[in-house]
Amino acid sequence: MAKDKVSMPQSTGGLIRYFDEYKSTLQMKPGLIIVLVVVVIIISIILHTYGKTMLGLP
């Protein structure tokens, strides 16, 4: 009796490694991203709290 078996390629099994295919010209360290996010959060809090008075809005 024949067995119903699905055979896949032995080397990758359908997995693709995308990081080998694309290299970005813009390289940033993770610490810089965290600092930028914290700065944006602080600016957002300051504008939410004091924004109307800073911009002269009623």
Buried (B, 14 or more C-beta within 10 A) or exposed (E): EEEEEEEEEEEEEEEEEEEEEEEEEEEEEEEEEEEEEEEEEEEEEEEEEEEEEEEEEE
